[in-house]
Amino acid sequence: MVGRNDPCPCGSGKKYKKCCESKQNDSIEEVKTEELERILQSFYECYPERKDMEEYADLVRNWSKATGDYLDLEMLEAIVMDEFFFHYKQEIWLNYLEKQKKLMVRPSTQNVLSQWNEPQVFVGKVEKVDEHYMTVTHILTKESILLRRESDKPVPIGVHVYCFILPDGTNKENHYLAISSLVFFPVDHQEVFDKLEKEFEKQETLSASAFLKETGANLWKLLGENGYEGGEYTRFEVGVLQVAIDFLEKNNREYGKFIEIIEDYLVEQQPNARKEVAIAAGAIRFGQENGLFEPFDMTIKEIAETFEVSTSSLNKYYNELTEYYKAK
């Protein structure tokens, strides 16, 4: 066994503690993280079992009646599945954990699993975003947590999230991960969450968790009534993207990478524009000059006229996009 003050086996000439010890610790953490992710993934591959399907199907039907036609069936089933496991039939999850504990020999993993007995539903507002975590504040309890990001996709400040959470395994206070579905709601729907908060404050008997269990289906109904269709973009952002896509499709242009950049720009920069077409026009010039699709034989003025915006408006968002792209 290499001592912390011994020469590092890698041959760097440094002491082990100043060289590869930290890398080994990082590797151990990565192995533990991957192990925990496999445990979560395996749960959804194994459950619900056939004997549980009738109860799960009944819950889907009940939610379907309550939410109306606002959610497509695939999304409804995913949301209800977490409700079924973690609100209505939590014994399925707890029994699964016990089985996993018997299979696990790594003490650090065992320790995390012992903290996973109480999944909690969490509805919160994003206050801050770092490289690996988001600071999210619960809309009812006002508790702030650090919620692990699931991808590198930009997350705008002010959006709301819905998920069931568990401690993330780092043993750091208030650090959590989403068990499965981490749903983001555009800022268009702030009034829905304000209404939910007021309803919670009116009653005095239910805890925040019990209240969200009882009113879960109603939350999604309110979101549907407010225009939510399952997307992560505001109506304005969708409008910008649709204008740009329609123009490119009409002119037989491929636009995959281009649209990804525009999506990220809209989410991260939250451009303040009165007209969707102004940003779309600037985006087309940006895409053309950066080789993101086959170029058009059009001047800047002709692009502006096509979208019925001024060249100054077009150039404003072209410049913003260019600066954003350079900084990435």
Secondary structure, DSSP 8 states (H G I E B T S, - for coil): ---TTSB-TTSSSSBGGGTHHHHHHHHHHHHHHHHHHHHHHHHHHH-S-GGGHHHHHHHHHHHHHHHTTSS-HHHHHHHHHHHIIIII-HHHHHHHHHHHHHH---HHHHHHHTT-S--EEEEEEEEEE-SSEEEEEETTT--EEEEE-SSSS---TT-EEEEEEEE-SS--TTEEEESS--EEE-GGGHHHHHHHHHHHHH--SS-HHHHHHHTHHHHHHHHHHTT--S-SS-HHHHHHHHHHHHHHHHTT---HHHHHHHHHHHHHH----S-HHHHHHHHHHHHHHTTSS---S--HHHHHHHTT--HHHHHHHHHHHHHHHHH-
